[in-house]
Amino acid sequence: MSQPDRTTPGIDRDAVNGWLTEHVDGFTGPATYQLIAGGRSNLTYLVTDAGGTRYALRRPPTGSVLASAHDMGREWKYISAMQGSGVPVARPLAFCDDHSVTGADFYVMDYVEGIVLGSEEDAENVSLEARAKASEDIADVLAALHAIDINGLDVPGSRKTSGYIQRQVERWTAQVEAVMPPETDRVRTVARMLLEDIPPQITGIAHGDFRMGNVAVNPEGKIVAVFDWELATTGDVLADLGWLISSWSQPGEEFATTRTPTGAPGFWTRDQVAQRYAEKSGNDISRLDFYVAFQRWRGACIQLGVRHRYEAGAMGDDGYDHRQLDALIDHALRNAEESLR
């Protein structure tokens, strides 16, 4: 295998051009490759072939990564299963598990033109009316996802009708205990509180990272694609709603579970989004506070892992000041504990 193109990390242009020519109908090489989303998650490239047709290519991060954390086969199976479901996703075109091509599994899908609202700055690209429409549509799309009958679907995940939250709590507690940060006792305290009062499970497809920053909208605010299926599984669907609501900041708030555009004017409130989801899905959300607390706690566990990797030097020097995570972790753990009392 030749070395990946230096201007496009993770892509061996000659080998990928050849593979796409053989496996993607209508592809005309050579193509250009532009990294459009990267960082600590899977990498997304805009691929433009010689005829001007655009595609999106996804592969794991370069360097040392856990295969289970960046499972391209999982993503491929879920977006394939979403075809015709009412959940908008890009059309999958071809999957490659031959690492001699460019060093890792990857897949190719149609490129979907849209606007990703990942921050308040991004929200400036759409009108106030489009922000309201996006708020409505994200609740509707999540309800559509959770309405899919998982029986007969060829997707990874347990078909068990209970135990999802317990498994998640045990998994994340163990990951924190593996590095023993100063907040370990607080993590354990909230974990015990969660395990003592788990609601009955509503089983379906759980996206795992469903939030405004993982969808694309058109200029009117309608969702045209849901991205980043690397954490998708079958489990308790209300965990998705908990994550969406915990990451939904409102104007004037300082903290959210993850970066969000919803603090800008025009977006619905958390309550409006949750009620819309309840109306469209028919699911009982009377225990939503539990799921929001769980996701704030899970978000803190994730941030503890990120902070540890920075402190250990495993993340390199990318200019990010990881010390700002201290306040986010403290707020998330405190909020989760107060909600569960």
N, C-alpha and C positions, 0 to 999 in steps of 0.2 A: 504493500500500500504506500502510495506517495504521501508526502506531508500535506496536511490541509493548507489551503491558500492563506498566506499570511495576512492578507487584507480582510479575510472573512474567517475568523476563528471557528473551527469545528466543521469546515466544509472543504473537502477535496474536490475542487471544481471539475477536473477531468473525469474522475470516477463517478461523481454524482450526475454530471451531464449524461454520461453513458448509461447509467442506471435509469434515469428518468426517460431517456429516449426509448429504452426497451420496455418500460413498465407503465408509462403514462400516455394514454391515447392523445394524440394531437400535439404532444410536446415537441418543440423544435429547438435543438441546441445550436450553439452554446447559449447558456443563460448567464445572467448576472445574479448575484446573491447579496442581499443587504440584511444585516442583523437588525431587527426592529423591536425585539423584546428579549431581554436577557437577565443577567444578575444571578440570583441564587435559585431561580426556578428553571424550568426547561426553556430552551432557546427557540425563538421563532424567527424565521428568515422570510423576507419577501423575495421570491424567485420570479424573475422576468425572463421569458424565453426569447429566442431570436425573432419570433413573430409578434412580440409585445404582449402575449398572454401572461397573466400573473397568477402565481400559486403561492401558498404558504407551506413552509417546511418546518417541522418540529423535531428537535433532538434534545438529549440531555445536556446539561452543562459539561464543558470540557474539564479535564482534570479528574481528581479522585472524588467520586460520588457513590452513594449507595444506590444500587440498581432498583431496589424496592421503592426508593423515594422518588425515582424519576422513571417510572415504568411506562415506556412508550406504547407497549402492547395494551396496557390498561386504557390509556387515552384512546387508542385506535378502536378498541372494542366498544367503548362507550359512545364515541361520536358516530360510529357505524350504527349502533343500536338506536340512536336518536333520529335517524332518517325517517321522515314521515310521521313522527310522534307528536308534532305540534310544538316541540322545543327547537328553536332555531339554532342550527349548527352549520358549520361549513361542510360541504360535500367531501367525504374522504375519497382519495384517488388511489393511493398505493402505499403499502407498508414494506419496509426493508429491515430484515433482521440479520443481514450479512455485514458483519463489522469490518470486512475488508474494504468496503466501499468508502466509509468516512469515519470509522472508529467506534460507531455506536448504532443502535437501532434508530430509525427515523421514519417519519411518515409524511406524506404530501397530501394536501387538501386544496380545495378551491380557496382563492383569496377573497375574503368578504370585505367590501368597502364599508367603513363605518367609523364612528367616533367613539373612542374609549374615554370614559369619564373617570379617570383615576384620582383626580385631585380637584380642589376648588378652582385652581387655575384652568384645568381642562373644562370645567363647567362654563367658563366664559365663552367657549366655542359654540354654545347652543343657547337658545332663548329660554326665558322663564317658563313659557308654555311647554317647551320640549323637556325641561327638567321635571315638570309635573307629569308629563306623559311617561317619561322614563321611570318615575317612581311607581306609577300605576302598572306599567308593563313588567317591571321586574318582579312584582308580586304575582302577576298573572302567569309569567313564565315559570316561576318557582312552583306554583300550584299545578301547572301542566306537567312539569317534571315529576312531581310527587304523585300524580294520578296514573302514571304508567304502570301497567301490570308487569311485574318482574318475572313472573312465571313464563318459562320458555325463552327468555332473553339470554343470549350467550355473552354474559358480562361477569367479571370477577366480583366476588363478595359472597358472604354467607346468606343463606336463605332463612336463617333463624329469626324467629319473631320476637326475640328478647335478647338482652345481653349486650347490645351495641354500646350503650353509654358506659356500662361497667368495663367492657374491654378497653374503651378509649381512656377512661380514667386510670386504669391500671397501667396501660401502655405509657401514657404521658408522665405519670408519677415515677415509673421506673427510669424513664429517660432523664428526668431531673435528678433523681437519686444517683444516677451514674456519674454525675459531675459535682453533686453536693454544693450548690451555691448557698450563700447566706440565707436565702429565702426558702430553703428546703422545708423547714418546719411549717411555714405558712402554706406551702403547696400541699403538704400532707394533711393539714387541718381542713382545707377546703375540699380535698379529695374525699376525706371521711364524710364530710357533710353531704357531698354529692351522692356517695354510695348509699347513704342512709335513706334517701328519699327519691329514688329514680321513678319517674312516671311510667305508666304502661307505654310500650313502644308502638309507634305507627311505622310499619316496615315498608320501605320502598327504596328508590334510588336516592342516595345522598351525594350531592356533588362534591362536598367537602371544602369548597372555597367560593361559595356563591355570594357575590357582592358586586357592587356597581363597577368596580375596576376590572372585572372579568367578563364583561359583556360589551358588545359594540352596539351603538344606536345610530339610526339615521338622523338627518337634521331635524326631524319632527319629534325625535325622542323615542321612536319605536325600536325595540330590541331586534337586531338583525342576526346576531350570533352570540352564543355562549361559548367561552373559551376555557382553557386550563382544566381539563378533566383528569389530571394526574392523581388526584386524591379521591376520585369517585369510587363509590362502593354501594353495597346494599346495607341499609341500616335504619336508624331512626330518622325519619325525614325532618322532624322538628329541630334536629341539630342544625340543619341548613338554615331554617328560619332564625334560630338563635344567633347564628354567625352573621347573617344579614343584618339583624337588628343591632347586635353588639357593635358592628362596624358602621352603623348609620349615625353619624354625628349630626347634631342640630346647631343652628346658628348660635355662636357665643360659647359653645362647649370647647374645652381644651383637649379632651382625651377621647380617642376611639380605639377599638381593637386593632385597626389597621388604617392605612391612609384612605381617605374618602373624599368625594366631592360634595357630600350632602350637607355640609355646613354652609354652603352658598345659598343665597335666596332662591326660592322657586321650587325646591324639592319638598315632598311631603314630609310630615313628621313620622317618627317611628310608629306611633299608634295607628296612623292612617295606613301605613304599609302593612302592618300586622293584620289590621281588620280587613283590608282588601284581600290578603292571602286567605284568611279564614273564610270569607264569603265565597271565593273562587274554588277553594279546595274542599270545603266542608269539614276540614280537620278541626278538632277541639284544641284551641290554643290557650286554654285557661291556665296551663302550667308554663307558659312562655317564659316567665321570670326564671324558672329553673334552667331552661336551655340557654338563656342569655348569660346567666351566671356561669354555667358550664363552659360556654365559649369564651367568656372573659378569662376564666381560669386557664383554659387551653391556650388562649393567646399569650398569656403570661408564660406558660411553659415553653412555647415556641420562642418567645423573646429571650428567655433565660438561655436556651440553647444557642441562639444567635450571639448573645453577649459572650457566652463561654468560648465560642469559636473565635471571636475577635480577640478576647483576652489571651487565648492560646496561640494567636498568630496564624490561625488556619485560614483566615479570610483575606489575608494580604492587606496592603495599604490602599484602600479604595476611597479614602477621604471621609468616610462615614465616622462620626463621633459616636461610638457605641455607648458612651456614658449616658446619653439621653434616654436609653432604654430603662435606666433605673427608675425614673419617675413613672414611666408607662407601666412597668411591671408592678410597682407598688400600688398604683391606682387600680389596676385590673384585679389584683388579689384582694384588695380592700373592698372593692365594689362587689366582687363575687361573694365574699364572706358575708357582707352586710345583706345582700339579697337573699341568702340562704337561711338567715337567722329567723 
